[in-house]
Amino acid sequence: MTLTLISALLALGLFAAMVLLLEIGRHFGRRRQAKEEAGARAGLGQVEGAVLALMGLLVAFTFSGAATRFDTRRQLIVQEANAIGTAWLRLDFLAASAQPELRELFRRYLDSRLATFQKMPDLEAVRAEATKANALQGDIWTRATAACREAASPLTAQVIPALNEMFDVAATRNAAAQIHPPAIIFIMLGALALMSSLLAGYAMAGGRSRSWIHEIGFALILATTVYVILDLEFPRLGMVRIDSFDRVLMELRATMS
């Protein structure tokens, strides 16, 4: 089951549960109104407002964090392309005899880096490609350092920092792909959405007839927001994707003739 389907089912379930709790809250509110004395609702508005405000803050921070991480992952793709491109160009500083083998390793390394992310959500294939890329890093480093020692030229000193940058960005990108909020944040987000629906329904009990526009609109907006947050957190698996940014790496690979 894909994340898109899982997220859609979670959002649909949340929407249905929120509409149901809005109705339950309204039902209990109308029963309470028939029995309560004047002024019995004093202070309830502050409680409802506090819960709804907390819900709004949690949604805002969670959405903001997901959008920030999404943008960071896109930027890291560009940074990795720039780092690999720079290291590729600096291979020119090495002896001509050492370049062909290193350039072939670079091509295989970039192919492996592309495959690492394009094979999601097959985690076994992703881990296999990541292991392959790490092995290629070791081969590139071993051959590049040996070539630098043999050349003994001031220009070769620029090759090693470029390789360091290339490997560092790859490690940062791998880590960024795995950074997500703790599961308790999403659980709390769903729980607050349900609690907010119950309290909102209770507060709407004063009207003689229910406002379906407000009830459905409230539930739909919150459920859709949660769906978008999940998609932003996993941009390789849902509908909101960063696959198009791989084009930068693909264009770089096309130049490695």
C-alpha positions in Angstrom: 0.0 0.0 0.0 1.5 3.3 -1.1 1.9 6.3 1.3 -0.5 8.3 -1.0 -3.3 5.7 -0.3 -2.4 5.5 3.4 -2.4 9.3 3.8 -5.7 9.5 1.9 -7.4 6.9 4.0 -6.1 8.5 7.2 -7.4 11.9 6.1 -10.7 10.4 5.1 -11.0 8.6 8.4 -10.1 11.8 10.3 -12.7 13.8 8.3 -15.5 11.2 9.0 -14.5 11.1 12.7 -14.5 14.9 13.0 -17.9 15.2 11.4 -19.2 12.5 13.7 -17.8 14.2 16.8 -19.2 17.6 15.7 -22.6 16.0 15.7 -22.0 14.2 19.0 -20.8 17.5 20.5 -23.9 19.3 19.2 -26.2 16.6 20.5 -24.8 16.8 24.0 -24.8 20.6 23.9 -28.5 20.7 23.1 -29.3 18.3 25.8 -27.3 20.3 28.3 -29.0 23.6 27.2 -32.4 22.1 28.0 -31.3 21.5 31.6 -28.8 24.2 32.5 -29.6 27.4 34.2 -28.7 30.8 33.0 -25.0 31.5 33.1 -24.1 27.8 33.4 -21.8 28.2 30.3 -19.7 30.9 31.9 -16.0 30.1 31.3 -16.7 27.3 28.8 -15.8 29.7 25.9 -12.3 30.2 27.3 -11.7 26.5 27.5 -13.0 25.9 24.0 -10.9 28.8 22.7 -7.8 27.5 24.4 -8.1 24.0 22.9 -8.8 25.4 19.4 -5.8 27.8 19.8 -3.6 24.9 20.8 -4.8 23.0 17.7 -4.0 26.0 15.5 -0.5 26.3 16.9 0.2 22.6 16.5 -1.0 22.6 12.9 1.0 25.8 12.1 4.3 24.5 13.6 3.9 21.0 12.1 3.1 22.4 8.7 5.9 24.9 8.9 8.4 22.2 9.9 7.3 19.9 7.1 7.5 22.6 4.5 11.0 23.6 5.8 12.3 20.1 5.6 10.8 19.7 2.1 12.6 22.8 0.9 15.9 21.7 2.6 15.7 18.3 0.8 15.3 20.1 -2.5 18.2 22.4 -1.8 20.4 19.4 -0.9 19.8 17.8 -4.3 21.2 21.0 -5.9 24.1 21.1 -3.5 25.0 17.5 -4.2 24.9 18.1 -8.0 27.2 21.2 -7.5 29.6 19.2 -5.3 29.8 16.3 -7.7 30.2 18.6 -10.7 33.0 20.5 -9.0 34.9 17.3 -8.0 34.4 16.0 -11.6 36.0 19.1 -13.1 38.9 19.0 -10.6 39.9 15.5 -11.8 41.5 17.5 -14.6 44.3 18.4 -12.2 45.3 14.7 -11.9 47.6 12.8 -14.2 46.0 11.8 -17.5 46.6 8.2 -16.8 44.7 8.3 -13.5 41.6 10.1 -14.9 39.8 7.4 -17.0 39.3 5.0 -14.1 38.3 7.8 -11.7 35.8 9.2 -14.2 34.2 5.8 -14.6 33.9 5.5 -10.9 32.2 8.9 -10.8 29.7 7.8 -13.4 28.8 4.7 -11.5 28.6 6.7 -8.2 26.2 9.2 -9.6 24.1 6.4 -11.1 24.0 4.8 -7.7 23.1 8.0 -5.9 20.2 8.6 -8.3 19.0 5.0 -7.9 19.1 5.2 -4.1 16.3 7.7 -4.0 14.4 6.6 -7.1 13.9 3.1 -5.8 11.8 4.3 -2.9 9.6 2.9 -1.3 11.5 -0.4 -1.8 13.7 -0.2 1.3 15.7 -3.3 0.5 16.7 -1.9 -2.9 17.4 1.5 -1.3 19.7 0.0 1.3 21.5 -2.0 -1.4 22.1 1.1 -3.5 23.2 3.1 -0.5 25.8 0.3 0.3 27.0 0.3 -3.3 27.4 4.1 -3.2 29.4 3.9 0.0 31.7 1.3 -1.5 32.2 3.5 -4.6 33.0 6.4 -2.3 35.8 4.4 -0.8 37.1 3.4 -4.2 37.1 7.0 -5.4 38.9 8.2 -2.3 41.6 5.5 -2.5 42.3 6.1 -6.2 42.1 9.9 -5.9 44.5 10.1 -2.9 46.9 7.8 -4.7 46.8 9.9 -7.8 47.4 13.1 -5.8 50.5 11.6 -4.2 51.9 10.5 -7.5 51.3 13.9 -9.2 52.8 15.9 -6.4 51.4 19.2 -7.9 50.0 22.2 -6.0 46.8 21.9 -8.2 46.1 18.4 -7.0 45.5 19.8 -3.5 42.2 21.1 -4.7 40.9 17.6 -5.5 40.7 16.3 -2.0 38.5 19.1 -0.5 36.1 18.7 -3.5 35.8 15.0 -2.7 35.2 15.8 1.0 32.4 18.2 0.1 30.9 15.7 -2.3 30.8 12.9 0.3 29.7 15.3 3.1 26.7 16.5 1.1 25.7 12.9 0.3 25.8 12.1 4.0 23.7 15.2 4.9 21.2 14.3 2.2 20.9 10.8 3.5 20.3 12.0 7.0 17.8 14.7 5.9 15.7 12.0 4.2 15.2 10.3 7.5 14.5 13.3 9.7 10.8 13.5 10.7 8.9 14.6 13.8 8.3 12.0 16.5 5.2 9.9 16.0 3.7 11.4 19.1 3.4 14.7 17.3 1.1 13.2 14.6 -0.9 11.3 17.3 -1.4 14.5 19.2 -2.3 16.3 16.0 -5.1 13.8 15.3 -6.3 13.7 19.0 -6.5 17.5 19.1 -8.4 17.6 15.8 -11.0 15.2 17.3 -11.2 17.0 20.6 -11.6 20.3 18.8 -14.4 18.9 16.8 -16.2 17.7 19.9 -15.9 21.1 21.6 -16.8 23.0 18.4 -20.0 20.9 18.0 -20.9 21.5 21.6 -20.4 25.3 21.1 -22.6 25.2 18.0 -25.6 23.7 19.9 -27.1 27.1 20.4 -28.4 27.3 16.8 -31.8 25.9 16.1 -30.5 24.1 13.0 -27.1 22.7 12.2 -24.8 24.4 9.7 -23.5 21.7 7.4 -21.3 24.2 5.7 -19.4 25.0 8.9 -19.3 21.5 10.1 -18.1 19.9 6.8 -15.8 22.9 6.0 -14.1 22.7 9.5 -13.5 18.9 9.1 -12.5 19.1 5.5 -9.9 21.9 6.0 -8.3 20.2 9.0 -8.2 16.7 7.4 -6.8 18.1 4.1 -4.1 20.0 6.1 -3.1 16.8 7.9 -2.9 15.0 4.5 -0.6 17.7 3.0 1.6 17.7 6.1 2.1 13.9 5.7 2.9 14.3 2.0 5.4 17.1 2.7 7.1 14.9 5.3 7.6 12.0 2.8 8.2 13.7 -0.6 9.3 10.5 -2.3 6.2 8.5 -1.5 3.1 10.8 -1.7 1.6 13.2 -4.2 3.8 16.1 -3.3 7.2 15.0 -4.7 10.7 16.3 -5.2 11.5 13.8 -8.0 11.6 16.6 -10.5 14.7 18.0 -8.8 16.6 14.9 -9.7 16.7 16.4 -13.1 19.7 18.5 -11.9 21.6 15.3 -11.2 20.5 13.7 -14.5 21.6 16.7 -16.5 25.0 16.5 -14.7 25.2 12.7 -15.5 24.5 13.5 -19.2 27.6 15.8 -19.3 29.9 13.0 -18.0 30.7 11.6 -21.4 
